Amino acid sequence: MPRPFASSADLDEKERTLEVLADGVYALTAEGDPNVGAVEGEDFLVCFEALATPAAARDWLAVLREHTDKPVRYLVLSHYHAVRTLGASAFGAATIIAHDRTRALIAERGRQDWESEYARMPRLFKEPAGIPGLTWPTVTFSGTLTIDLGGDRGDLDLAYCGRGHTEGDLVAWLPRRHILFAGDLVETQAALYTGDAFHREWATGTLDHVASFGARTLVGGRGAVAHGREAVRDAIAQTREFLEVMIAEVTRVRERGGTLKAAFDAVHTELAPRYGRWPIFEHCLPFDVSRLWDELEGVERPRIWTAERDREIWAELQD
């Protein structure tokens, strides 16, 4: 039997877990579904990530409202993928913040990515008819941006760490709490999606920058919250190892004159024993290897994924 396309057969609801990481700092995880977070200012909220639809975002906000009734002033988008951004309208945020390159990616490939991700992960798109259109940031930056949380709450620092999961990933750092929201630059016990990645930069300088914060708590893009310095180091290390194994195996196959399918098989063989049972491993790996193959062939920027191209790559790389 052919393997079901991407996550199209993953229709079971995931158990959601809200963690209060510190006074006024929240993270919601969901068994490998995209994580979201929120930080209280003196009289407002900063929310981190938007989920795939307004209906899905409202479910998250209902949980958050059990703890705080402060209005959402800022919505921070760590990067552009449809499952992270298209629910933005539910937050009613006066300001939507993203990196300069994220805005450019929305302009360049926003509609195609939306159609691609909806086909790959239909369960995440709760009530898709409620999506009003592409999400456009109202404030962008290139390096760093600081939000004064007011009172004695200190600052929330937004920072660009370099190209990685996409061209425009940013992180959110609470220096007083030593808490880092890392977006999809780090995953904790969840496989990586690298279909729009810059693998070699991500595995080196970008992750080095992430590690340099010295976080004691890290919320990755998917998976459990990492508590404690050792757990944070482990999460960064496992993300780096996943990338390094991919790079080594695809490079080896290419140097021997092998094919994309041979590269996929080699990567799968090396990664599956450790990562194969983790969320979205089987879903992501064909797209991951395809992008890395292009990157090593000299294709500088990721090709745009469309629903049609997704199906072609999936069919080519499955047994």
C-alpha positions as CSV (number, residue, x, y, z in Angstrom):
1,M,0.0,0.0,0.0
2,P,1.3,3.5,-0.8
3,R,2.1,5.6,2.2
4,P,-0.6,8.4,2.8
5,F,0.5,11.7,1.5
6,A,2.4,13.9,4.1
7,S,0.1,14.2,7.2
8,S,-3.2,13.8,5.3
9,A,-4.0,10.7,7.3
10,D,-3.2,12.3,10.7
11,L,-6.7,13.1,11.8
12,D,-6.5,12.5,15.5
13,E,-6.8,15.4,17.8
14,K,-3.7,16.1,20.0
15,E,-3.7,16.6,23.7
16,R,-2.9,20.2,24.5
17,T,-0.8,21.2,27.5
18,L,-0.6,24.8,28.8
19,E,2.5,25.5,30.9
20,V,3.0,28.7,33.0
21,L,6.7,29.1,32.5
22,A,7.0,32.1,34.9
23,D,4.6,34.8,36.1
24,G,2.8,36.0,33.0
25,V,4.7,33.7,30.6
26,Y,2.8,30.9,28.8
27,A,3.4,28.1,26.3
28,L,0.9,25.7,24.7
29,T,2.2,22.5,23.3
30,A,0.2,19.7,21.6
31,E,2.1,16.4,21.1
32,G,4.1,17.7,18.1
33,D,1.6,20.1,16.7
34,P,2.9,23.7,16.4
35,N,3.6,25.4,19.7
36,V,2.4,28.9,20.6
37,G,3.2,31.2,23.5
38,A,2.3,34.5,25.2
39,V,4.0,37.0,27.5
40,E,2.1,39.5,29.7
41,G,3.1,43.1,29.6
42,E,1.9,45.5,32.3
43,D,-1.5,46.0,30.6
44,F,-1.2,44.1,27.4
45,L,-0.2,40.7,25.9
46,V,2.5,39.8,23.3
47,C,1.5,36.5,21.5
48,F,4.0,34.4,19.7
49,E,2.8,32.5,16.6
50,A,-0.7,32.6,15.2
51,L,-1.7,29.0,14.1
52,A,-3.2,28.0,10.8
53,T,-6.7,29.5,11.1
54,P,-8.7,32.0,13.1
55,A,-10.8,29.1,14.6
56,A,-7.6,27.3,15.8
57,A,-6.3,30.6,17.2
58,R,-9.5,31.2,19.1
59,D,-9.2,27.8,20.7
60,W,-5.7,28.8,22.0
61,L,-7.0,32.2,23.1
62,A,-9.8,30.6,25.1
63,V,-7.2,28.6,27.1
64,L,-5.1,31.8,27.5
65,R,-8.1,33.7,28.8
66,E,-8.4,31.4,31.7
67,H,-5.2,33.1,33.0
68,T,-5.3,36.7,31.7
69,D,-7.8,39.1,30.2
70,K,-5.3,41.6,29.0
71,P,-5.7,42.6,25.3
72,V,-3.3,41.4,22.7
73,R,-1.2,44.4,21.6
74,Y,1.5,42.6,19.7
75,L,1.5,39.4,17.6
76,V,5.0,38.1,16.8
77,L,5.4,35.8,13.8
78,S,8.6,33.8,14.1
79,H,8.7,33.1,10.3
80,Y,6.4,32.5,7.3
81,H,4.6,29.2,7.0
82,A,0.9,29.1,6.6
83,V,0.3,27.0,9.7
84,R,2.1,29.7,11.7
85,T,0.4,32.8,10.4
86,L,-3.0,32.5,8.8
87,G,-4.9,32.6,12.2
88,A,-3.6,36.1,12.9
89,S,-7.0,37.9,12.5
90,A,-8.3,36.2,15.7
91,F,-5.9,38.0,17.9
92,G,-7.1,41.5,17.2
93,A,-3.5,42.7,17.6
94,A,-2.7,46.3,16.8
95,T,0.8,45.4,15.7
96,I,1.9,42.2,13.9
97,I,5.7,41.9,13.9
98,A,7.9,39.8,11.6
99,H,11.4,39.9,10.0
100,D,11.9,41.9,6.9
101,R,12.5,38.7,4.9
102,T,9.4,37.1,6.2
103,R,7.3,39.9,4.7
104,A,9.1,39.4,1.4
105,L,8.4,35.6,1.5
106,I,4.7,36.3,2.1
107,A,4.7,38.5,-1.0
108,E,6.7,36.0,-3.1
109,R,5.1,32.7,-2.2
110,G,2.4,33.2,0.4
111,R,-0.5,31.8,-1.7
112,Q,1.4,28.8,-2.9
113,D,2.6,27.9,0.6
114,W,-1.0,28.2,1.9
115,E,-2.3,25.7,-0.7
116,S,0.7,23.4,-0.1
117,E,0.4,23.3,3.6
118,Y,-3.4,22.9,3.6
119,A,-3.0,19.8,1.4
120,R,-0.2,18.4,3.6
121,M,-1.8,19.0,7.0
122,P,-5.5,19.4,6.7
123,R,-6.2,18.7,10.3
124,L,-4.4,21.8,11.4
125,F,-6.7,24.0,9.2
126,K,-9.8,24.1,11.5
127,E,-12.6,25.9,9.6
128,P,-10.4,27.1,6.8
129,A,-13.2,29.2,5.3
130,G,-12.7,31.6,8.1
131,I,-9.2,32.6,6.9
132,P,-9.6,36.2,5.6
133,G,-6.5,36.1,3.4
134,L,-2.7,36.2,3.7
135,T,-1.4,37.7,7.0
136,W,0.7,40.8,6.5
137,P,3.0,42.2,9.2
138,T,2.6,45.8,10.1
139,V,6.1,46.2,11.6
140,T,9.3,44.5,10.3
141,F,12.9,44.7,11.3
142,S,16.3,43.3,10.1
143,G,18.3,42.7,13.3
144,T,16.7,43.2,16.7
145,L,13.6,44.8,18.1
146,T,12.8,45.4,21.8
147,I,9.3,45.5,23.3
148,D,9.1,47.3,26.7
149,L,6.7,45.2,28.8
150,G,6.1,48.0,31.2
151,G,6.2,48.3,35.0
152,D,8.9,46.0,36.4
153,R,8.4,43.3,33.7
154,G,11.5,44.3,31.8
155,D,11.9,43.8,28.0
156,L,11.1,41.2,25.4
157,D,13.9,41.1,22.8
158,L,13.2,39.9,19.3
159,A,16.3,38.8,17.4
160,Y,17.2,37.5,14.0
161,C,19.8,34.7,14.4
162,G,20.6,34.1,10.7
163,R,19.1,31.9,8.0
164,G,17.9,28.6,9.1
165,H,14.4,27.0,9.0
166,T,13.6,29.9,6.5
167,E,15.2,33.1,5.4
168,G,13.4,35.1,8.1
169,D,13.3,33.3,11.4
170,L,13.3,35.3,14.6
171,V,13.4,34.4,18.3
172,A,11.9,36.0,21.4
173,W,14.0,36.3,24.5
174,L,13.0,37.3,28.0
175,P,16.4,38.1,29.6
176,R,15.0,38.5,33.1
177,R,13.5,35.1,33.0
178,H,16.1,33.4,30.8
179,I,13.2,32.1,28.6
180,L,13.6,31.7,24.8
181,F,10.8,31.2,22.3
182,A,12.9,29.8,19.4
183,G,10.2,29.1,16.8
184,D,11.2,26.3,14.4
185,L,14.9,27.0,14.7
186,V,14.8,24.4,17.5
187,E,12.6,21.3,17.9
188,T,12.3,19.3,21.1
189,Q,11.6,15.6,20.4
190,A,10.0,16.5,17.0
191,A,11.5,16.0,13.6
192,L,12.6,19.0,11.5
193,Y,10.9,20.5,8.5
194,T,13.6,21.9,6.3
195,G,11.9,22.3,2.9
196,D,12.6,26.0,2.9
197,A,15.8,25.9,4.9
198,F,19.5,26.9,4.6
199,H,20.9,23.7,6.2
200,R,24.6,24.6,6.5
201,E,24.0,28.0,8.0
202,W,21.3,26.7,10.3
203,A,23.5,23.9,11.6
204,T,26.4,26.2,12.3
205,G,26.2,30.0,12.9
206,T,22.4,30.2,13.4
207,L,22.2,27.5,16.1
208,D,25.4,29.0,17.7
209,H,23.5,32.3,18.0
210,V,20.5,30.6,19.5
211,A,22.7,28.8,22.0
212,S,24.5,32.0,22.9
213,F,21.4,33.3,24.8
214,G,22.1,30.8,27.5
215,A,18.4,30.0,28.0
216,R,17.2,28.1,31.0
217,T,13.9,27.4,29.4
218,L,13.3,27.0,25.7
219,V,10.0,26.7,23.7
220,G,10.7,25.2,20.3
221,G,8.5,25.1,17.3
222,R,7.1,21.7,18.2
223,G,7.5,19.2,21.0
224,A,7.8,19.6,24.8
225,V,9.2,22.7,26.5
226,A,12.9,22.2,27.4
227,H,13.4,23.0,31.1
228,G,16.8,23.6,32.5
229,R,20.2,24.4,30.8
230,E,20.9,20.7,30.1
231,A,17.6,20.2,28.4
232,V,18.0,23.3,26.4
233,R,21.5,22.2,25.3
234,D,20.0,18.8,24.3
235,A,17.3,20.4,22.2
236,I,19.7,22.5,20.3
237,A,22.1,19.5,19.9
238,Q,19.4,17.2,18.6
239,T,18.4,19.9,16.1
240,R,22.0,20.3,15.0
241,E,22.5,16.5,14.8
242,F,19.5,16.0,12.6
243,L,20.8,18.7,10.2
244,E,24.4,17.3,10.2
245,V,23.3,13.8,9.5
246,M,21.2,15.0,6.5
247,I,24.1,17.1,5.2
248,A,26.6,14.3,5.5
249,E,24.4,11.6,3.9
250,V,23.2,13.7,1.0
251,T,26.7,15.0,0.3
252,R,28.0,11.4,0.3
253,V,25.4,10.2,-2.2
254,R,26.0,13.1,-4.5
255,E,29.7,12.7,-4.5
256,R,29.3,9.1,-5.5
257,G,27.0,10.1,-8.4
258,G,23.8,8.9,-6.7
259,T,20.2,10.0,-7.2
260,L,17.8,12.1,-5.1
261,K,16.0,8.9,-4.3
262,A,19.2,7.2,-3.1
263,A,19.9,10.3,-0.9
264,F,16.5,10.1,0.6
265,D,16.9,6.4,1.4
266,A,20.3,7.0,3.0
267,V,19.1,9.8,5.2
268,H,16.0,7.8,6.2
269,T,18.2,4.8,7.1
270,E,20.4,7.0,9.3
271,L,17.8,9.1,11.0
272,A,14.9,6.7,11.5
273,P,16.3,4.7,14.4
274,R,16.4,7.8,16.6
275,Y,13.9,10.1,15.1
276,G,11.5,7.9,13.1
277,R,8.8,7.8,15.8
278,W,8.8,11.5,16.4
279,P,6.0,13.8,15.1
280,I,6.1,14.6,11.3
281,F,9.3,12.6,10.6
282,E,7.8,10.7,7.7
283,H,5.8,13.7,6.5
284,C,8.8,16.0,6.3
285,L,11.7,13.9,5.2
286,P,11.0,13.8,1.4
287,F,10.7,17.6,1.3
288,D,13.7,18.1,3.6
289,V,16.0,15.9,1.4
290,S,14.7,17.6,-1.8
291,R,15.6,21.1,-0.6
292,L,19.0,20.0,0.7
293,W,19.8,18.3,-2.6
294,D,18.9,21.6,-4.4
295,E,21.1,23.5,-1.9
296,L,24.1,21.3,-2.5
297,E,23.5,21.7,-6.3
298,G,23.8,25.4,-5.9
299,V,20.2,26.5,-5.8
300,E,20.6,29.3,-3.3
301,R,17.0,30.1,-2.4
302,P,14.4,27.4,-1.9
303,R,12.1,26.7,-4.8
304,I,8.5,27.5,-4.1
305,W,6.5,24.5,-2.9
306,T,3.1,24.1,-4.6
307,A,0.5,21.5,-4.0
308,E,1.4,19.9,-7.4
309,R,5.2,19.9,-6.7
310,D,4.5,18.4,-3.3
311,R,2.8,15.4,-4.8
312,E,5.5,14.9,-7.4
313,I,8.3,14.8,-4.9
314,W,6.3,12.6,-2.6
315,A,5.6,10.1,-5.4
316,E,9.3,10.2,-6.5
317,L,10.7,9.4,-3.1
318,Q,8.3,6.8,-1.7
319,D,8.9,3.1,-2.2
